[in-house]
Amino acid sequence: MPDHNLTAEVAAAESSAVPKPAKYPEHLDYKDMETLARFMNSQGNIQGRKRTNFNTQRQKALKLAIKRARHMAFLPFVG
């Protein structure tokens, strides 16, 4: 039987753990410009999921809030 070092296995598992999601508000509102601006780059594009660490559901909610804010003229369109 092979001799296993459980401490090394646990350390390896912890080091390869997926990073925790970024802190985000409970509800993304299209009227909250400061929060929405955190998830946009300097050109006004929405940042991707890898950058925001949001899951699919939260990223879609972010996209919808930013698009609503753009149509209400709270945020500029890309450019």
N, C-alpha and C positions, 0 to 999 in steps of 0.2 A: 504494500500500500504506500502511496506517495505521502511524504510528510508535508502537510500544508501549514503555512504560516497565516493564521486568520487575521492577524493584525495588518499584514501587508495587503491582504485581499480587501479588507475594509478601507484602508487608506487609498488603494487604487480606485475603489468604487466611489469614494467621496470626491476624489480629485476629478473624476470624469462625470460628475453629476451635472445635470442641466441647470444653468443659472436661473434664479428665481425671476419672475416677471417684474418689470419696473413698477414702481408705485404709480398708480393712476387713480383718478377720482372715482367715486362710486357711480356717478352718472355723468356722462359726457353731454354737455349742453352747448348748443350752437351759439348761445349768447355769451359764453365764457371765453373771451378772446385770449386771455393769458394762458389758459390751459391748452387751448387748441394750437396756439403759436408754438408751444413746446414740442409739438409733434410735426412741425413743418420745417423745411430747410430754408435757407436764405432766399431762394428763388420762389418760395411759396408752394413747393411740391410737398405732398404728404409723404412722410418717411415710411419705409417698409417695415414689415413685421420683425425682421431681424434686428432692426435698429430700435424699435419701440418695445420689443419683447412682449407684445400683445398676442393673445391667441386669436383665432379666426373671428370669433364672435365680437371681441373687443375692437379688433381692427376694422371690421365692417361698421360698428357703431361710430368709431372715430371718423371713418370716411363719410358717413352720412351726416354727422354733425358739421364737418368742415364744408361739405357741399351745400348744406342748408345755410351756413354762415356766409358762403360766397354768394348765393342767390339773394340773400337779404342784404347784401352789400356791407356786411360786417368785416369780411376779409376780402382781400383782392384775389382775383384769379391769377393763375400762374403767369409770371412775367415781371 
